[in-house]
Amino acid sequence: PKPENAITIAVSSRVLFNMEKEQQIYEQQGMEEYIKYQVEHETQPFSPGPAFSFVKALEAVNTRLRELYPDSEELFDVVLMTNNHAYVGLRLINTINHHHFDLLCRVVHRALLYDRGKQSHRLLKAYHTNLYLSADPTKVREALEEGIAAATMFTPEKMTEVSETQLRVAFDGDAVLFSDESERIYKAHGLDKFFEHEKAHENKPLDHGPLKGFLEALGKLQKKFYGKGQRMDCPIRTYLVTARSAASSGTRALKTLRSWGLEIDEALFLAGAPKGPMLEKIRPHIFFDDQMFHVEGAAEMGTVACHVPYGIAQRVTKKVIKDLETE
């Protein structure tokens, strides 16, 4: 599909495939030894990384869409981003062919991007990227600053088995789908003031957060299945997994989504409880949160979790670290 018609997911090679050993060689022995190792192991495919099942699920959705809409270009498109030397691209292509990534194989031959780490957001914009996933937090922050939905992906020690036929995506609310407006109130004035603020503003929609556009894109594809009478058999399912309480602050979140014309398949208001156990039951292919302790908690339970470094929580974390360094 043309980039302007597709839902484009850009993934770095380090999250699509397991390249930890190669990364260690690069960091400890330098570029020349790294290239030498890659060339020597050119025919040995990389094993799956944390984004592997997610991309496979995108392919499964595309298969269903093509069955229903053979001529439509509203499909997922994947662009593989790498800052590797071009020689390493041969091993990547061999790996893609080995794992039967039809979706990726076409894109790689057309547009494998050997990005040297500078101005990568220009490439992301050129491909009308709807979501960028990377293991590099610096590149993720740069993409977010340019208005591109992005997240840093982490690898759980043991990944939970996920569906091969239904794409499941879980989002935190504040500073992910929504702005950090309410979180600022909580950080500055405490929980009681937060509840008061949400009650007083429950009919005023929250501003959008960095991943609202990606949820919109998923919803657009879901409606194509609904239009064919397949709401109950839709291969895309979305979840809101938030620390908000349903009784005290959940209303505003749901009314905000409704005001945007967006549906969420399941809204889980955990009232401050850990998210990991619930995510273990949902088994999403990917979970987005702006706070690292939720990301770490999810990863400990086997969920592929992504950090969205956006909003007041990031500034608070930086201040705490700076204060500790000063002490």
C-alpha positions as CSV (number, residue, x, y, z in Angstrom):
1,P,0.0,0.0,0.0
2,K,1.0,3.6,-0.4
3,P,2.3,5.2,2.8
4,E,-0.6,7.7,2.9
5,N,-3.2,4.9,2.8
6,A,-1.5,2.4,5.1
7,I,-1.2,2.2,8.9
8,T,2.6,2.3,9.1
9,I,4.4,0.7,11.9
10,A,8.1,1.4,12.1
11,V,10.1,-1.1,14.1
12,S,13.8,-1.2,14.9
13,S,15.7,-4.4,14.1
14,R,16.7,-4.7,17.8
15,V,13.0,-5.1,18.9
16,L,11.9,-7.2,16.0
17,F,14.7,-9.7,16.4
18,N,16.9,-10.7,19.4
19,M,20.2,-9.0,18.7
20,E,21.6,-8.8,22.2
21,K,24.7,-10.8,21.5
22,E,25.5,-8.7,18.5
23,Q,24.9,-5.5,20.4
24,Q,27.4,-6.6,23.1
25,I,30.0,-7.3,20.4
26,Y,29.4,-3.8,19.0
27,E,29.6,-2.1,22.4
28,Q,32.6,-4.1,23.7
29,Q,34.7,-4.7,20.5
30,G,33.6,-2.0,18.1
31,M,32.1,-1.7,14.7
32,E,34.7,-3.7,12.7
33,E,34.3,-6.8,14.9
34,Y,30.6,-6.4,14.8
35,I,30.5,-6.3,11.0
36,K,32.8,-9.2,10.8
37,Y,30.6,-11.3,13.2
38,Q,27.5,-10.4,11.2
39,V,29.0,-11.4,7.9
40,E,30.3,-14.7,9.3
41,H,26.8,-15.5,10.6
42,E,25.0,-14.2,7.6
43,T,23.0,-17.4,7.0
44,Q,22.1,-17.8,10.6
45,P,18.7,-16.2,11.3
46,F,18.1,-14.0,14.3
47,S,15.7,-15.4,16.8
48,P,12.4,-13.5,17.6
49,G,12.5,-10.3,19.6
50,P,9.8,-8.6,21.7
51,A,8.0,-7.1,18.6
52,F,8.0,-10.3,16.7
53,S,4.5,-11.6,17.8
54,F,3.1,-8.1,17.4
55,V,4.2,-7.9,13.8
56,K,3.0,-11.4,13.1
57,A,-0.4,-10.4,14.5
58,L,-0.4,-7.4,12.1
59,E,0.1,-9.8,9.2
60,A,-2.9,-11.9,10.4
61,V,-5.1,-8.8,10.4
62,N,-3.9,-7.9,6.9
63,T,-4.9,-11.4,5.7
64,R,-8.4,-11.0,7.0
65,L,-8.7,-7.5,5.5
66,R,-7.6,-8.7,2.1
67,E,-10.2,-11.4,2.2
68,L,-12.9,-8.8,2.8
69,Y,-11.6,-5.9,0.8
70,P,-9.3,-7.3,-2.0
71,D,-8.7,-3.9,-3.6
72,S,-8.2,-1.8,-0.4
73,E,-4.9,-0.2,0.6
74,E,-6.0,0.4,4.2
75,L,-3.7,-2.2,5.6
76,F,-0.8,-2.4,8.1
77,D,2.6,-1.7,6.6
78,V,5.8,-2.3,8.4
79,V,9.1,-0.4,7.9
80,L,12.2,-2.0,9.4
81,M,14.5,0.7,10.8
82,T,18.2,-0.1,11.4
83,N,21.4,1.8,12.0
84,N,23.4,-1.2,11.0
85,H,26.0,-1.3,8.3
86,A,24.6,-2.3,4.9
87,Y,26.3,-5.7,5.0
88,V,24.2,-6.6,8.0
89,G,21.1,-6.0,5.9
90,L,21.8,-9.3,4.1
91,R,21.4,-11.2,7.4
92,L,18.2,-9.3,8.2
93,I,16.7,-10.1,4.8
94,N,17.7,-13.8,5.3
95,T,16.0,-13.7,8.7
96,I,12.8,-12.2,7.4
97,N,12.6,-14.9,4.7
98,H,13.3,-17.6,7.3
99,H,10.5,-16.4,9.4
100,H,8.1,-16.0,6.4
101,F,7.5,-12.3,7.0
102,D,5.6,-11.6,3.8
103,L,4.6,-8.1,5.0
104,L,8.1,-7.2,6.0
105,C,9.9,-8.9,3.1
106,R,8.2,-6.6,0.6
107,V,9.0,-3.5,2.6
108,V,12.6,-4.4,3.3
109,H,13.4,-4.9,-0.4
110,R,11.7,-1.6,-1.1
111,A,12.7,0.5,1.8
112,L,15.1,-1.0,4.3
113,L,16.4,2.1,6.0
114,Y,20.0,2.2,7.0
115,D,19.6,5.1,9.4
116,R,22.8,6.3,10.9
117,G,21.1,7.7,14.0
118,K,20.7,11.2,12.7
119,Q,17.4,12.8,11.8
120,S,15.6,9.5,11.8
121,H,12.4,11.3,12.4
122,R,12.5,12.7,8.9
123,L,12.3,9.1,7.6
124,L,9.5,8.4,10.0
125,K,7.5,11.4,8.7
126,A,8.2,10.5,5.1
127,Y,6.5,7.1,5.7
128,H,3.6,8.7,7.5
129,T,4.4,6.6,10.5
130,N,1.6,5.8,12.9
131,L,3.8,4.1,15.5
132,Y,7.5,3.8,16.0
133,L,8.9,1.1,18.3
134,S,12.6,1.1,19.3
135,A,15.0,-0.1,22.0
136,D,16.7,3.3,21.9
137,P,15.0,5.7,24.3
138,T,16.8,8.7,22.8
139,K,15.3,8.1,19.4
140,V,11.9,7.5,20.9
141,R,12.0,10.9,22.7
142,E,13.1,12.6,19.5
143,A,10.2,11.1,17.6
144,L,7.7,12.1,20.3
145,E,9.1,15.7,20.2
146,E,8.3,15.6,16.4
147,G,4.7,14.5,17.0
148,I,5.3,10.9,16.1
149,A,3.7,8.2,18.3
150,A,6.6,6.3,19.7
151,A,7.6,4.0,22.6
152,T,10.6,2.2,23.9
153,M,10.1,-1.5,23.9
154,F,11.4,-3.9,26.6
155,T,12.0,-7.6,26.5
156,P,10.4,-9.7,29.3
157,E,12.6,-12.5,30.6
158,K,9.9,-14.9,29.6
159,M,7.2,-13.8,27.1
160,T,3.6,-14.8,27.7
161,E,2.1,-16.8,24.8
162,V,-0.3,-14.6,22.8
163,S,-3.0,-15.1,20.2
164,E,-1.9,-15.8,16.6
165,T,-5.2,-14.7,15.1
166,Q,-6.3,-11.6,17.1
167,L,-4.2,-8.5,17.6
168,R,-4.5,-7.3,21.2
169,V,-3.3,-3.8,22.1
170,A,-3.5,-2.4,25.7
171,F,-3.1,1.3,26.5
172,D,-2.7,3.3,29.7
173,G,-4.8,6.4,29.8
174,D,-3.1,9.5,31.2
175,A,-0.1,10.7,29.2
176,V,-0.6,7.9,26.7
177,L,-4.0,8.1,25.1
178,F,-4.9,11.3,27.0
179,S,-2.8,14.4,27.9
180,D,-1.0,14.6,31.3
181,E,-3.4,17.3,32.5
182,S,-4.9,15.2,35.3
183,E,-1.6,13.6,36.2
184,R,-0.2,17.1,36.8
185,I,-3.0,17.8,39.3
186,Y,-2.2,14.5,41.1
187,K,1.5,15.2,41.2
188,A,1.1,18.8,42.4
189,H,-1.8,18.5,44.8
190,G,-2.4,14.9,45.7
191,L,-5.1,12.3,45.3
192,D,-8.0,14.1,46.9
193,K,-7.5,17.2,44.7
194,F,-7.2,14.9,41.7
195,F,-10.6,13.3,42.4
196,E,-12.2,16.8,42.9
197,H,-10.7,18.0,39.6
198,E,-11.9,15.0,37.7
199,K,-15.4,15.3,39.1
200,A,-15.6,19.0,38.3
201,H,-14.4,18.4,34.7
202,E,-16.0,15.1,33.9
203,N,-17.9,16.6,31.0
204,K,-14.9,18.3,29.6
205,P,-12.9,16.0,27.3
206,L,-9.2,15.5,28.1
207,D,-6.7,16.7,25.4
208,H,-5.1,14.0,23.3
209,G,-2.0,12.2,24.3
210,P,0.8,10.8,22.0
211,L,-0.9,7.5,21.1
212,K,-4.4,8.7,20.5
213,G,-3.7,8.6,16.7
214,F,-2.6,5.0,16.9
215,L,-5.9,4.1,18.7
216,E,-7.8,6.0,16.0
217,A,-6.0,4.0,13.3
218,L,-6.9,0.7,15.0
219,G,-10.5,1.8,15.3
220,K,-10.6,2.7,11.6
221,L,-9.6,-0.9,10.7
222,Q,-12.0,-2.3,13.3
223,K,-14.9,-0.5,11.6
224,K,-14.1,-2.2,8.3
225,F,-14.7,-5.6,10.0
226,Y,-17.9,-4.2,11.8
227,G,-19.1,-3.1,8.3
228,K,-19.0,-6.8,7.2
229,G,-20.9,-8.0,10.3
230,Q,-17.8,-9.2,12.0
231,R,-17.9,-7.2,15.3
232,M,-17.9,-10.4,17.4
233,D,-15.1,-11.9,15.3
234,C,-12.9,-8.9,14.9
235,P,-9.2,-9.7,14.7
236,I,-8.3,-6.4,16.5
237,R,-9.1,-5.9,20.2
238,T,-8.2,-2.8,22.3
239,Y,-7.9,-2.3,26.0
240,L,-7.7,0.6,28.4
241,V,-5.7,-0.4,31.5
242,T,-5.5,2.5,33.9
243,A,-4.8,3.1,37.5
244,R,-7.8,5.4,37.6
245,S,-10.8,4.3,39.7
246,A,-14.1,3.6,37.8
247,A,-16.2,5.3,40.5
248,S,-14.2,8.5,41.0
249,S,-12.3,9.3,37.8
250,G,-13.2,6.7,35.2
251,T,-16.2,8.7,33.9
252,R,-14.1,11.4,32.4
253,A,-11.8,8.9,30.6
254,L,-14.8,7.1,28.9
255,K,-16.5,10.4,28.0
256,T,-13.3,11.7,26.5
257,L,-13.1,8.6,24.2
258,R,-16.7,9.0,23.3
259,S,-16.2,12.6,22.4
260,W,-13.4,11.6,20.1
261,G,-15.7,9.0,18.4
262,L,-13.4,6.2,19.6
263,E,-14.4,2.8,21.0
264,I,-12.4,0.8,23.4
265,D,-13.3,-2.9,23.6
266,E,-12.5,-3.3,27.4
267,A,-11.9,-0.6,29.9
268,L,-10.2,-1.8,33.1
269,F,-10.1,0.7,36.0
270,L,-7.7,-0.8,38.6
271,A,-7.8,1.9,41.3
272,G,-4.1,1.9,41.8
273,A,-3.7,-1.9,41.8
274,P,-0.7,-3.5,39.9
275,K,-1.3,-3.8,36.2
276,G,0.9,-6.9,35.6
277,P,-1.6,-9.6,36.9
278,M,-4.5,-8.2,34.8
279,L,-2.3,-7.9,31.7
280,E,-1.2,-11.5,32.2
281,K,-4.9,-12.5,31.9
282,I,-5.5,-10.2,28.8
283,R,-2.3,-11.4,27.1
284,P,-1.9,-8.3,24.8
285,H,0.8,-8.3,22.1
286,I,1.8,-4.9,23.3
287,F,1.1,-2.6,26.3
288,F,1.9,1.1,26.5
289,D,2.5,3.1,29.7
290,D,4.2,6.4,30.6
291,Q,5.5,5.1,34.0
292,M,8.4,2.7,34.2
293,F,7.2,0.9,37.3
294,H,4.1,-0.2,35.4
295,V,6.2,-1.2,32.4
296,E,8.5,-3.2,34.7
297,G,5.6,-4.7,36.5
298,A,4.0,-5.8,33.2
299,A,7.3,-7.2,31.9
300,E,7.8,-9.2,35.1
301,M,4.5,-11.0,34.4
302,G,5.5,-11.8,30.8
303,T,3.9,-8.9,28.9
304,V,5.7,-7.1,26.1
305,A,5.6,-3.6,27.6
306,C,6.6,-0.2,26.1
307,H,7.5,3.0,27.8
308,V,6.0,6.2,26.4
309,P,8.4,9.0,27.8
310,Y,5.8,11.7,27.8
311,G,4.3,14.1,30.4
312,I,4.9,15.2,33.9
313,A,5.9,11.8,35.2
314,Q,9.1,12.0,33.2
315,R,10.0,15.4,34.6
316,V,9.4,14.2,38.2
317,T,11.6,11.2,37.6
318,K,14.4,13.4,36.2
319,K,14.1,15.7,39.2
320,V,14.3,12.8,41.7
321,I,17.4,11.5,40.0
322,K,19.0,15.0,40.0
323,D,18.2,15.5,43.7
324,L,19.7,12.1,44.5
325,E,22.9,12.9,42.5
326,T,23.1,16.3,44.4
327,E,22.8,14.5,47.7
